[in-house]
Amino acid sequence: MQSSFIGLSPSQVESLRSADPAIEAIRAHAASGQDISFAWLRGQFGKDTGNWGTIDRGRAILGSTDQLSQYLYTHGLMIESQWENVLASFVHDGSQLRIVDYGCGQGLAGVFLAGAGANNAVRSARTIVLVEPSPIALTRAEAVYRALAPESEITCLCKAFDDVSKNDLAYDGEVKSLHLFSNVLDVNGYDRFGLLSKALTVGGHTILAVSHDRDHDGGSERIHSLDRALNDPSLQNCVKIGRSNIIKFNCNNTNKSAAIYWHCDLDIRNG
């Protein structure tokens, strides 16, 4: 199945794919019947390319394959530990999902979700939406998700969050939406309330968000403020919260990095 790209022309997509040797390797690995695991990705493509200073502690919009490799090398083990903690509390009933990965980077959240089992949540997804402003990262993420979910409808939005429209995230509401936020909700520079209001259309939703726990440069308060907004009593007629938990923990990487995750199950009703 072909994926669709919004914000990139077909010629741009092909040029970006040709510039990233990881994409052909990912396709060949999947075609041979092998799983796209984080250990394999990092082992193949996670390298110290001398770009540590250019990726802004993981918050920069990456513009080259060397930066993608540096990100995997420098931050990969921390992010793996973050998602191990998040997915330990995630139970999926095996039904089809709509997955939306915001600031998807090179698709690591999808790899971790697929690796956790979760009753084939990724492989059986009806639709997958990838939102990422970096063209080179987005094309790699599409290759990763396509290898994980060969039969899913995948839409790739090469846009900054503030440029994403409600139409970009519209859907029929027949399946539950799983929203993945990996190290993006804590970052300054966009309207997080506006993004969530566009994302949470009528229907069932689960939000899984994880970030570095800090009290500066945006930080954890951006996550707490979203949790408070959804739990506002004035919204009780149109927002039904099943659970909304925020938990802090330390990662299992060398630095024992402080982390925070938010798991919210909710239904949006007309009202």
C-alpha positions, 0 to 999 in steps of 0.5 A, a space after each residue: 500500500 502506498 502512503 500519502 504525503 502532505 507538504 512534500 511532492 512525490 519527487 521530493 519524497 523520492 529524493 529524500 528516500 534516495 538520500 537516506 540509506 536506512 530506508 532501503 535497509 529497513 525495507 529489505 529487513 522487513 521483506 526478509 521477515 525480520 522485525 524492525 526492533 529498536 536494537 536493530 535500528 540503533 545498532 545499524 544507524 545509531 552513530 556518533 557523527 559529531 553532531 551532538 551540538 547541533 541537535 539541541 539536546 534532542 529538541 532540534 528539527 533534524 535536517 540530515 541523516 547524520 543528525 538522525 544517527 546522532 539522535 539515535 546514538 545519544 538519546 535512543 537508550 533514554 527514550 527506550 527506557 521512557 517508553 518501557 515505563 509508559 507501555 507497562 501501563 498500556 493495555 490494548 484490547 486488540 481492536 483496530 486503532 487510529 494511531 497519530 504520532 506527533 513529532 514522530 521523528 524517525 518513528 521510534 514511538 511506533 517501534 516501541 509500541 510494536 515491540 511491546 506487543 500490545 496485541 498488534 496495535 501497530 500492525 492492525 491499525 486501520 490508519 496511521 497519521 505521522 506529523 513531523 516538520 523534518 522532511 528527512 525524519 518523516 520519510 524515514 518514519 514512514 518507512 519504519 511504520 510501513 514496515 511495521 504496518 504494511 496494510 495500514 493507511 498512512 498519511 504523513 504531514 510534513 508540517 509544524 504543529 501550528 500549521 496542522 489543521 483540523 481537517 488534517 486530523 479529521 476522521 470518521 470516529 469509528 475507531 479509537 484514536 491513540 495519540 503518541 507524544 514522544 518528547 514533544 509536549 514539553 517543548 516550547 514554540 507552539 500552541 499545545 492547547 490548539 493542537 489538542 483541540 484539533 486532535 480530539 474530535 468526537 470519539 474515543 481517545 487515548 493519549 500516551 505522552 512522555 518527556 524529560 521531567 524539568 521545570 525550565 524551557 517549557 518542561 513538565 508544566 506544559 503537560 500538567 496544564 493540558 491535564 488540567 484543561 481536559 479535567 475542567 468541570 465546565 467541559 464535563 458535558 462534552 469530555 468524559 475522562 476515564 483516567 488521567 494519570 501523570 507519573 514521574 520516574 527515572 529512566 534506566 539509562 546511564 544518567 538515570 534521566 528524570 522523566 514524566 508521562 501522561 496516560 489519559 483515556 477519554 471520550 469526546 461527545 457532541 455538546 
